[in-house]
Structure formats: C-alpha cells, structure tokens
Amino acid sequence: MVEMEILGLTTSIRIASAYSLILMEVEGSRRLPIIIGAYEAQAIALEMEQIKPPRPMTHDLIMQIITELGGQIEYVVVHHLKEGTYYANISIKGPISYHEIDARPSDAIALAVRFSCPIYVDEIVLEEVGVVHEDESTQVDSVKNKSNVAKQSIQNKKSPLELLHEQLQIAIETENYEKAASLRDKMQQLKG
C-alpha cells in the first residue's frame, strides 16, 4: 500500500456535475484522479476548509456514530479497480473488535478527512492508472505546507470563494435552501 494525500478537488471535464478528487503520493510523484459526485466532493471540501454546516451531514453523522461506539478509523485504502470503478475499504478499530468495511472511495476519503487518518492506494492500482507528475519539488512543497487547501485552489484556478460559490449553486439546484443560506453566510464572511 502507498500512502496518499489529497492534492485537491476540481470540476470534471468529462462528466457534468462531477468532480475529480486528486490524490498524490506522500513520498513520490504519482497522482491518482478519482471521479466523484458533487455531494461527496462537497463533504470533502467542507471538512478540508473546516466549514461546519448547521446540521450534521451524513459523513459527520457516521463519524459521530463510530466515535460514540468507541471506534476509530485507522486508515482507508483504495484497493481495486474493476471496469472503471474503484473499490475501497475502511478499517475500523472498535473497543473489542476490528472491521474492514467495503465503501466507495469518495465516502472512505470523506471519513478519512474527518478522522485525520491515512489514505492508502494499492500499488497495483497506482501502477495501472496513476499519473506521474513531472515537477515533484513544487508538488512536495505544496503538500507539506499546512495552508495547502488555499494553494490547491490557486493551482486549480479556483479560490475558496469560487469553490463555495460552486457548492452554493449545487445547493440551490438541489433545492437545499438551508445549506444554500449557510454557504451564502460563509461566502460573506470570506468577502468581509
């Protein structure tokens, strides 16, 4: 298994209303793009930006349940690619037992961000679909910088405000007005 970090999220040019989650090696130059849905992208982005919605989202609820039951996610791993679909496992250690739970990579990573646990990708998956990035020094500096979310936004040519605006559009389109109001308030805080 190869440890990865989240490099960023960007809109998918191939699929409308989808995002590309870019993972990169902690100690290497390979990147792994994974296409995920708008809801999962929003769940990951909000946690990375440390924006808390007024009510718990699904991933926040799952985290709370695991924690209240005395469990901890130790790591998540993207372990398989079959017919264009990625497969992942969530490794949960409870007070008296250990569980490997099958999950979509987007959900596993949304939980990994909340638990601050490692994200791994199987070497075979990286060999098959990983992309080698040529400018490794820029990549390493970007990841090790604690303000990497803001830098990723610049690299993706999107500011945190633009990302929030995209999330606001999704909330409006899905008629989630409570969330839209919350995002609007966050945008006003960033502007002020």
GROMACS elastic network, one bead per residue, 0.5 to 0.9 nm:
[ bonds ]
;  ai    aj funct       b0    kb
    1    77     6  0.78229   500
    1    78     6  0.89977   500
    1    79     6  0.83339   500
    1   120     6  0.57950   500
    1   121     6  0.55560   500
    1   123     6  0.56257   500
    1   124     6  0.88012   500
    2    25     6  0.69679   500
    2    26     6  0.81200   500
    2    27     6  0.86302   500
    2    77     6  0.89788   500
    2   119     6  0.83677   500
    2   120     6  0.52385   500
    2   121     6  0.52774   500
    2   122     6  0.61418   500
    2   123     6  0.61642   500
    2   126     6  0.84147   500
    3    24     6  0.84200   500
    3    25     6  0.60476   500
    3    26     6  0.58646   500
    3    27     6  0.78057   500
    3    77     6  0.88467   500
    3   118     6  0.67715   500
    3   119     6  0.58111   500
    3   121     6  0.65621   500
    3   122     6  0.89323   500
    4     7     6  0.89989   500
    4    23     6  0.59513   500
    4    24     6  0.51950   500
    4    26     6  0.52248   500
    4    27     6  0.83092   500
    4    31     6  0.85401   500
    4    32     6  0.89395   500
    4   118     6  0.74348   500
    4   119     6  0.54340   500
    4   120     6  0.55149   500
    4   121     6  0.69055   500
    5    22     6  0.85715   500
    5    23     6  0.54742   500
    5    24     6  0.54356   500
    5    25     6  0.63916   500
    5    26     6  0.61447   500
    5   118     6  0.79251   500
    5   119     6  0.66460   500
    5   120     6  0.84892   500
    5   143     6  0.77323   500
    6     9     6  0.82154   500
    6    21     6  0.74930   500
    6    22     6  0.60933   500
    6    24     6  0.63822   500
    6    25     6  0.89625   500
    6   109     6  0.89558   500
    6   119     6  0.86587   500
    6   143     6  0.82993   500
    7    21     6  0.78681   500
    7    22     6  0.54173   500
    7    23     6  0.54225   500
    7    24     6  0.60967   500
    7    31     6  0.84835   500
    7   139     6  0.85893   500
    7   142     6  0.83914   500
    7   143     6  0.69261   500
    7   148     6  0.79946   500
    7   149     6  0.80613   500
    7   152     6  0.66984   500
    8    20     6  0.83025   500
    8    21     6  0.61405   500
    8    22     6  0.53880   500
    8    23     6  0.73454   500
    8    45     6  0.87556   500
    8   148     6  0.87796   500
    8   149     6  0.71743   500
    8   152     6  0.56356   500
    8   153     6  0.75055   500
    8   155     6  0.88553   500
    8   156     6  0.78809   500
    9    19     6  0.66025   500
    9    20     6  0.56760   500
    9    22     6  0.61708   500
    9    41     6  0.71895   500
    9    44     6  0.87727   500
    9    45     6  0.76492   500
    9   152     6  0.80740   500
    9   153     6  0.83026   500
    9   156     6  0.79879   500
   10    13     6  0.89696   500
   10    18     6  0.89072   500
   10    19     6  0.55760   500
   10    20     6  0.52823   500
   10    21     6  0.67482   500
   10    22     6  0.80346   500
   10    41     6  0.89679   500
   10   153     6  0.86641   500
   10   156     6  0.65542   500
   10   158     6  0.85665   500
   11    14     6  0.89543   500
   11    15     6  0.86656   500
   11    16     6  0.83900   500
   11    17     6  0.77342   500
   11    18     6  0.62949   500
   11    20     6  0.59418   500
   11    21     6  0.88126   500
   12    15     6  0.56794   500
   12    16     6  0.69104   500
   12    17     6  0.76346   500
   12    18     6  0.54735   500
   12    20     6  0.53262   500
   12    35     6  0.71845   500
   12    36     6  0.88156   500
   13    16     6  0.72906   500
   13    18     6  0.84201   500
   13    19     6  0.83715   500
   13    20     6  0.87080   500
   14    18     6  0.82964   500
   15    18     6  0.55918   500
   15    19     6  0.79675   500
   15    35     6  0.84865   500
   16    19     6  0.84339   500
   17    37     6  0.70483   500
   17    38     6  0.60981   500
   17   170     6  0.85245   500
   18    35     6  0.66740   500
   18    36     6  0.58667   500
   18    38     6  0.54306   500
   18    41     6  0.82828   500
   19    34     6  0.82033   500
   19    35     6  0.56339   500
   19    36     6  0.53297   500
   19    37     6  0.61006   500
   19    38     6  0.62888   500
   19    40     6  0.89204   500
   19    41     6  0.65236   500
   20    33     6  0.59698   500
   20    34     6  0.54554   500
   20    36     6  0.60873   500
   20    37     6  0.86126   500
   20    41     6  0.82890   500
   21    32     6  0.80792   500
   21    33     6  0.55762   500
   21    34     6  0.51176   500
   21    35     6  0.62106   500
   21    36     6  0.67627   500
   21    41     6  0.75455   500
   21   106     6  0.82644   500
   22    31     6  0.65985   500
   22    32     6  0.56601   500
   22    34     6  0.64287   500
   22    35     6  0.87878   500
   23    30     6  0.84843   500
   23    31     6  0.54748   500
   23    32     6  0.50192   500
   23    33     6  0.63090   500
   23    34     6  0.79651   500
   23   119     6  0.89741   500
   24    27     6  0.87325   500
   24    28     6  0.78008   500
   24    29     6  0.70041   500
   24    30     6  0.57624   500
   24    32     6  0.61741   500
   24    33     6  0.87051   500
   24   130     6  0.89522   500
   24   139     6  0.87076   500
   24   143     6  0.89285   500
   25    28     6  0.50366   500
   25    29     6  0.60869   500
   25    30     6  0.56595   500
   25    31     6  0.64040   500
   25    32     6  0.85120   500
   25   120     6  0.89437   500
   25   121     6  0.89881   500
   26    29     6  0.82049   500
   26   140     6  0.79243   500
   26   143     6  0.81793   500
   27   140     6  0.83244   500
   28    31     6  0.88277   500
   28   132     6  0.87537   500
   28   136     6  0.76746   500
   28   140     6  0.85004   500
   29   131     6  0.82146   500
   29   132     6  0.55307   500
   29   133     6  0.53256   500
   29   134     6  0.72603   500
   29   135     6  0.80785   500
   29   136     6  0.56601   500
   29   139     6  0.77196   500
   29   140     6  0.84135   500
   30   126     6  0.76158   500
   30   130     6  0.58066   500
   30   131     6  0.52510   500
   30   133     6  0.58877   500
   31   126     6  0.80448   500
   31   129     6  0.88438   500
   31   130     6  0.54609   500
   31   131     6  0.50210   500
   31   132     6  0.61542   500
   31   133     6  0.68150   500
   32   121     6  0.88621   500
   32   125     6  0.89544   500
   32   126     6  0.69703   500
   32   129     6  0.69277   500
   32   131     6  0.62497   500
   32   132     6  0.89254   500
   33   129     6  0.84535   500
   33   130     6  0.77003   500
   33   131     6  0.82177   500
   34    86     6  0.79839   500
   34   105     6  0.81929   500
   34   106     6  0.82155   500
   35   106     6  0.85501   500
   36    39     6  0.84004   500
   36    40     6  0.65532   500
   36    41     6  0.65529   500
   36   105     6  0.84139   500
   36   106     6  0.61239   500
   37    40     6  0.54688   500
   37    41     6  0.61704   500
   37    42     6  0.85911   500
   37   106     6  0.80353   500
   38    41     6  0.50245   500
   38    42     6  0.60268   500
   38    43     6  0.85883   500
   38   167     6  0.82699   500
   38   170     6  0.77097   500
   39    42     6  0.50834   500
   39    43     6  0.62310   500
   39    44     6  0.87769   500
   39   167     6  0.89555   500
   39   170     6  0.86211   500
   40    44     6  0.62365   500
   40    45     6  0.85200   500
   40   106     6  0.59979   500
   40   107     6  0.66768   500
   40   110     6  0.70272   500
   41    44     6  0.52025   500
   41    45     6  0.59991   500
   41    46     6  0.84636   500
   41   106     6  0.76560   500
   41   110     6  0.82628   500
   42    45     6  0.50583   500
   42    46     6  0.59042   500
   42    47     6  0.85008   500
   42   167     6  0.66542   500
   43    46     6  0.54385   500
   43    47     6  0.64185   500
   43    48     6  0.87395   500
   43    57     6  0.76726   500
   43    58     6  0.86316   500
   43    59     6  0.72780   500
   43    60     6  0.88386   500
   43   107     6  0.88039   500
   43   110     6  0.62737   500
   44    47     6  0.53883   500
   44    48     6  0.61695   500
   44    49     6  0.86359   500
   44   106     6  0.82820   500
   44   107     6  0.88146   500
   44   109     6  0.74785   500
   44   111     6  0.83338   500
   44   113     6  0.69898   500
   44   114     6  0.85475   500
   45    48     6  0.50562   500
   45    49     6  0.60303   500
   45    50     6  0.83168   500
   45    51     6  0.84822   500
   45   110     6  0.87602   500
   45   149     6  0.89253   500
   45   163     6  0.84542   500
   46    49     6  0.51612   500
   46    50     6  0.59118   500
   46    51     6  0.50324   500
   46    52     6  0.70239   500
   46    53     6  0.83087   500
   46   164     6  0.88407   500
   47    51     6  0.60243   500
   47    52     6  0.73309   500
   47   110     6  0.79901   500
   47   113     6  0.68392   500
   47   114     6  0.66729   500
   48    51     6  0.77648   500
   48   113     6  0.70922   500
   48   114     6  0.85176   500
   48   149     6  0.70993   500
   49    52     6  0.89188   500
   49   149     6  0.71608   500
   49   150     6  0.87743   500
   49   160     6  0.82236   500
   51   186     6  0.80885   500
   52    55     6  0.81578   500
   52    56     6  0.80619   500
   53    56     6  0.64914   500
   53    57     6  0.74379   500
   53   179     6  0.72754   500
   53   182     6  0.68651   500
   53   183     6  0.84262   500
   54   178     6  0.86233   500
   54   179     6  0.81281   500
   54   182     6  0.74134   500
   56    59     6  0.78014   500
   56    60     6  0.53599   500
   56    61     6  0.58604   500
   57    60     6  0.51938   500
   57    61     6  0.61945   500
   57    62     6  0.87487   500
   58    61     6  0.50466   500
   58    62     6  0.62474   500
   58    63     6  0.86465   500
   59    62     6  0.50420   500
   59    63     6  0.61564   500
   59    64     6  0.85755   500
   59   107     6  0.75351   500
   59   110     6  0.67595   500
   59   111     6  0.62320   500
   59   114     6  0.82043   500
   60    63     6  0.50570   500
   60    64     6  0.61738   500
   60    65     6  0.86799   500
   60   111     6  0.79723   500
   60   114     6  0.76310   500
   61    64     6  0.50369   500
   61    65     6  0.61931   500
   61    66     6  0.86747   500
   62    65     6  0.51045   500
   62    66     6  0.62006   500
   62    67     6  0.85246   500
   62   111     6  0.80558   500
   63    66     6  0.52478   500
   63    67     6  0.60747   500
   63    68     6  0.84936   500
   63    72     6  0.86709   500
   63    73     6  0.88247   500
   63   111     6  0.68978   500
   63   114     6  0.72649   500
   63   115     6  0.76128   500
   64    67     6  0.51054   500
   64    68     6  0.59197   500
   64    69     6  0.85025   500
   65    68     6  0.51604   500
   65    69     6  0.61856   500
   65    70     6  0.87325   500
   65    71     6  0.85233   500
   66    69     6  0.52852   500
   66    70     6  0.65062   500
   66    71     6  0.50396   500
   66    72     6  0.65747   500
   66    73     6  0.81277   500
   66    92     6  0.84113   500
   66    94     6  0.83167   500
   67    70     6  0.51186   500
   67    71     6  0.51484   500
   67    72     6  0.63193   500
   68    71     6  0.73120   500
   69    94     6  0.75694   500
   69    95     6  0.81716   500
   70    93     6  0.85889   500
   70    94     6  0.58667   500
   70    95     6  0.58067   500
   71    92     6  0.65301   500
   71    93     6  0.55043   500
   71    95     6  0.63235   500
   72    91     6  0.84979   500
   72    92     6  0.56235   500
   72    93     6  0.53743   500
   72    94     6  0.64427   500
   72    95     6  0.89320   500
   72   115     6  0.76070   500
   73    76     6  0.76997   500
   73    90     6  0.69330   500
   73    91     6  0.57219   500
   73    93     6  0.62643   500
   73    94     6  0.87166   500
   73   111     6  0.80664   500
   73   112     6  0.73086   500
   73   115     6  0.65322   500
   73   116     6  0.88322   500
   73   117     6  0.68608   500
   74    90     6  0.79695   500
   74    91     6  0.56503   500
   74    92     6  0.58801   500
   74    93     6  0.65985   500
   74   112     6  0.85630   500
   74   115     6  0.83029   500
   74   117     6  0.59678   500
   74   118     6  0.73245   500
   75    89     6  0.86040   500
   75    90     6  0.63738   500
   75    91     6  0.55384   500
   75    92     6  0.76763   500
   75   108     6  0.89798   500
   75   112     6  0.68581   500
   75   115     6  0.88607   500
   75   116     6  0.88837   500
   75   117     6  0.52991   500
   75   119     6  0.59321   500
   75   120     6  0.74279   500
   76    88     6  0.70393   500
   76    89     6  0.57064   500
   76    91     6  0.60077   500
   76    92     6  0.89400   500
   76   105     6  0.84191   500
   76   108     6  0.61100   500
   76   109     6  0.70056   500
   76   111     6  0.85688   500
   76   112     6  0.65837   500
   76   117     6  0.76325   500
   76   118     6  0.65849   500
   76   119     6  0.50914   500
   76   120     6  0.61404   500
   76   121     6  0.84998   500
   77    87     6  0.85167   500
   77    88     6  0.53915   500
   77    89     6  0.54343   500
   77    90     6  0.67297   500
   77    91     6  0.82217   500
   77   105     6  0.79708   500
   77   108     6  0.79990   500
   77   109     6  0.87637   500
   77   118     6  0.84906   500
   77   119     6  0.58481   500
   77   121     6  0.53456   500
   77   122     6  0.71120   500
   78    81     6  0.83547   500
   78    86     6  0.68710   500
   78    87     6  0.57636   500
   78    89     6  0.66416   500
   78   104     6  0.86789   500
   78   105     6  0.62515   500
   78   108     6  0.86320   500
   78   119     6  0.79849   500
   78   120     6  0.62792   500
   78   122     6  0.62580   500
   78   125     6  0.79611   500
   79    86     6  0.76551   500
   79    87     6  0.59690   500
   79    88     6  0.55350   500
   79    89     6  0.73329   500
   79   120     6  0.81958   500
   79   121     6  0.59268   500
   79   123     6  0.84054   500
   79   124     6  0.81937   500
   79   125     6  0.68867   500
   80    85     6  0.82095   500
   80    86     6  0.57643   500
   80    87     6  0.50838   500
   80    88     6  0.70175   500
   80   121     6  0.85770   500
   80   122     6  0.72419   500
   80   124     6  0.79973   500
   80   125     6  0.62230   500
   81    84     6  0.62557   500
   81    85     6  0.54973   500
   81    87     6  0.62109   500
   81   125     6  0.64205   500
   81   128     6  0.87259   500
   81   129     6  0.89603   500
   82    85     6  0.52783   500
   82    86     6  0.65619   500
   82    87     6  0.79646   500
   83    86     6  0.85161   500
   86   104     6  0.71846   500
   86   105     6  0.66713   500
   86   125     6  0.89067   500
   87   102     6  0.75164   500
   87   103     6  0.67531   500
   87   104     6  0.58936   500
   87   105     6  0.62419   500
   88   101     6  0.83754   500
   88   102     6  0.60182   500
   88   103     6  0.52715   500
   88   104     6  0.57233   500
   88   105     6  0.51242   500
   88   106     6  0.87950   500
   88   107     6  0.89956   500
   88   108     6  0.69085   500
   88   121     6  0.87048   500
   89   100     6  0.60489   500
   89   101     6  0.52858   500
   89   103     6  0.55510   500
   89   104     6  0.79351   500
   89   105     6  0.78474   500
   89   108     6  0.70755   500
   90    99     6  0.79867   500
   90   100     6  0.56305   500
   90   101     6  0.50347   500
   90   102     6  0.65191   500
   90   103     6  0.67951   500
   90   108     6  0.60596   500
   90   109     6  0.89461   500
   90   111     6  0.86665   500
   90   112     6  0.85372   500
   91    98     6  0.73997   500
   91    99     6  0.58616   500
   91   101     6  0.65005   500
   92    97     6  0.85415   500
   92    98     6  0.58037   500
   92    99     6  0.51525   500
   92   100     6  0.63787   500
   92   101     6  0.76521   500
   93    96     6  0.79873   500
   93    97     6  0.62494   500
   93    99     6  0.64284   500
   93   100     6  0.88956   500
   94    97     6  0.50673   500
   94    98     6  0.57852   500
   94    99     6  0.78600   500
   95    98     6  0.83577   500
  102   108     6  0.88207   500
  103   106     6  0.81752   500
  103   107     6  0.65090   500
  103   108     6  0.60484   500
  104   107     6  0.54245   500
  104   108     6  0.62351   500
  104   109     6  0.86462   500
  105   109     6  0.59407   500
  105   110     6  0.84035   500
  106   109     6  0.52430   500
  106   110     6  0.60836   500
  106   111     6  0.86866   500
  107   110     6  0.50230   500
  107   111     6  0.62999   500
  107   112     6  0.85760   500
  108   111     6  0.52467   500
  108   112     6  0.61260   500
  108   113     6  0.87680   500
  108   119     6  0.87458   500
  109   113     6  0.61330   500
  109   114     6  0.85911   500
  109   119     6  0.71049   500
  110   113     6  0.53907   500
  110   114     6  0.66146   500
  110   115     6  0.89858   500
  111   114     6  0.50404   500
  111   115     6  0.62020   500
  111   116     6  0.83536   500
  111   117     6  0.85994   500
  112   115     6  0.51182   500
  112   116     6  0.56545   500
  112   117     6  0.51931   500
  112   118     6  0.68427   500
  112   119     6  0.68338   500
  113   116     6  0.50408   500
  113   117     6  0.68436   500
  113   118     6  0.86692   500
  113   119     6  0.88854   500
  114   117     6  0.80016   500
  115   118     6  0.89539   500
  121   124     6  0.83995   500
  121   125     6  0.68225   500
  121   126     6  0.68647   500
  122   125     6  0.54222   500
  122   126     6  0.65673   500
  122   127     6  0.88252   500
  123   126     6  0.50848   500
  123   127     6  0.60994   500
  123   128     6  0.85734   500
  124   127     6  0.50856   500
  124   128     6  0.61674   500
  124   129     6  0.87651   500
  125   128     6  0.50944   500
  125   129     6  0.61556   500
  125   130     6  0.71871   500
  126   129     6  0.54434   500
  126   131     6  0.79476   500
  127   130     6  0.57940   500
  127   131     6  0.86519   500
  133   136     6  0.63882   500
  133   139     6  0.81333   500
  134   137     6  0.88982   500
  135   138     6  0.58317   500
  135   139     6  0.65676   500
  136   140     6  0.60686   500
  136   141     6  0.85550   500
  137   140     6  0.52647   500
  137   141     6  0.61799   500
  137   142     6  0.85267   500
  138   141     6  0.52580   500
  138   142     6  0.60893   500
  138   143     6  0.87290   500
  139   142     6  0.51664   500
  139   143     6  0.63134   500
  139   144     6  0.87270   500
  140   143     6  0.52817   500
  140   144     6  0.61615   500
  140   145     6  0.86006   500
  141   144     6  0.53790   500
  141   145     6  0.62276   500
  142   145     6  0.54557   500
  142   146     6  0.84630   500
  142   147     6  0.83985   500
  142   148     6  0.58187   500
  142   151     6  0.69407   500
  142   152     6  0.78122   500
  143   146     6  0.74727   500
  143   147     6  0.86339   500
  143   148     6  0.58864   500
  143   149     6  0.89307   500
  143   152     6  0.89756   500
  144   147     6  0.86315   500
  144   148     6  0.74443   500
  145   148     6  0.54284   500
  145   151     6  0.87494   500
  146   149     6  0.79927   500
  147   150     6  0.58375   500
  147   151     6  0.67143   500
  147   152     6  0.88995   500
  148   152     6  0.58815   500
  148   153     6  0.84689   500
  149   152     6  0.50456   500
  149   153     6  0.62935   500
  149   154     6  0.87887   500
  149   160     6  0.83100   500
  150   153     6  0.50818   500
  150   154     6  0.64712   500
  150   155     6  0.87602   500
  150   158     6  0.89624   500
  150   159     6  0.70149   500
  150   160     6  0.66977   500
  151   154     6  0.50117   500
  151   155     6  0.61544   500
  151   156     6  0.85004   500
  151   159     6  0.87290   500
  152   156     6  0.59734   500
  152   157     6  0.82365   500
  152   158     6  0.81775   500
  152   159     6  0.86435   500
  153   156     6  0.50221   500
  153   157     6  0.58836   500
  153   160     6  0.63711   500
  153   162     6  0.87558   500
  153   163     6  0.80349   500
  154   158     6  0.55911   500
  154   159     6  0.60345   500
  154   160     6  0.87940   500
  155   158     6  0.74783   500
  156   159     6  0.82840   500
  158   161     6  0.77932   500
  158   162     6  0.55985   500
  158   163     6  0.64384   500
  159   162     6  0.50488   500
  159   163     6  0.63268   500
  159   164     6  0.86229   500
  160   163     6  0.50352   500
  160   164     6  0.61550   500
  160   165     6  0.85174   500
  160   187     6  0.88131   500
  160   190     6  0.84203   500
  161   164     6  0.50851   500
  161   165     6  0.61084   500
  161   166     6  0.87182   500
  161   186     6  0.87258   500
  161   187     6  0.61196   500
  161   190     6  0.69067   500
  161   191     6  0.79826   500
  162   166     6  0.62687   500
  162   167     6  0.86570   500
  162   187     6  0.89799   500
  163   166     6  0.51213   500
  163   167     6  0.63125   500
  163   168     6  0.85813   500
  164   168     6  0.60270   500
  164   169     6  0.86284   500
  164   183     6  0.65173   500
  164   184     6  0.81733   500
  164   186     6  0.79010   500
  164   187     6  0.66630   500
  165   169     6  0.62698   500
  165   170     6  0.87408   500
  165   183     6  0.78208   500
  165   184     6  0.80621   500
  165   187     6  0.75170   500
  166   169     6  0.51091   500
  166   170     6  0.64050   500
  166   171     6  0.87232   500
  167   170     6  0.50735   500
  167   171     6  0.61861   500
  167   172     6  0.86450   500
  167   180     6  0.81091   500
  167   183     6  0.75214   500
  168   171     6  0.50259   500
  168   172     6  0.61743   500
  168   173     6  0.85641   500
  168   179     6  0.77875   500
  168   180     6  0.52919   500
  168   181     6  0.83377   500
  168   182     6  0.88655   500
  168   183     6  0.59293   500
  168   184     6  0.70277   500
  169   172     6  0.51311   500
  169   173     6  0.60859   500
  169   174     6  0.85856   500
  169   180     6  0.79014   500
  170   173     6  0.50441   500
  170   174     6  0.61046   500
  170   175     6  0.84072   500
  170   176     6  0.84339   500
  170   180     6  0.84572   500
  171   174     6  0.52188   500
  171   175     6  0.60064   500
  171   177     6  0.65957   500
  171   178     6  0.85184   500
  171   179     6  0.62853   500
  171   180     6  0.53181   500
  171   183     6  0.86730   500
  172   176     6  0.59201   500
  172   177     6  0.62119   500
  172   179     6  0.84696   500
  172   180     6  0.61268   500
  173   176     6  0.76977   500
  174   177     6  0.83979   500
  175   178     6  0.87303   500
  175   180     6  0.83997   500
  176   179     6  0.55611   500
  176   180     6  0.62439   500
  176   181     6  0.88472   500
  177   181     6  0.60436   500
  177   182     6  0.85226   500
  178   181     6  0.52315   500
  178   182     6  0.63955   500
  178   183     6  0.87539   500
  179   182     6  0.50203   500
  179   183     6  0.61318   500
  179   184     6  0.84876   500
  180   183     6  0.50941   500
  180   184     6  0.60253   500
  180   185     6  0.86010   500
  181   185     6  0.62479   500
  181   186     6  0.87200   500
  182   185     6  0.51321   500
  182   186     6  0.63364   500
  182   187     6  0.86942   500
  183   187     6  0.61396   500
  183   188     6  0.86293   500
  184   187     6  0.50538   500
  184   188     6  0.62773   500
  184   189     6  0.87207   500
  185   188     6  0.50696   500
  185   189     6  0.62661   500
  185   190     6  0.87440   500
  186   189     6  0.50234   500
  186   190     6  0.63034   500
  186   191     6  0.86800   500
  187   190     6  0.51214   500
  187   191     6  0.62210   500
  187   192     6  0.86302   500
  188   191     6  0.50317   500
  188   192     6  0.60823   500
  189   192     6  0.51297   500
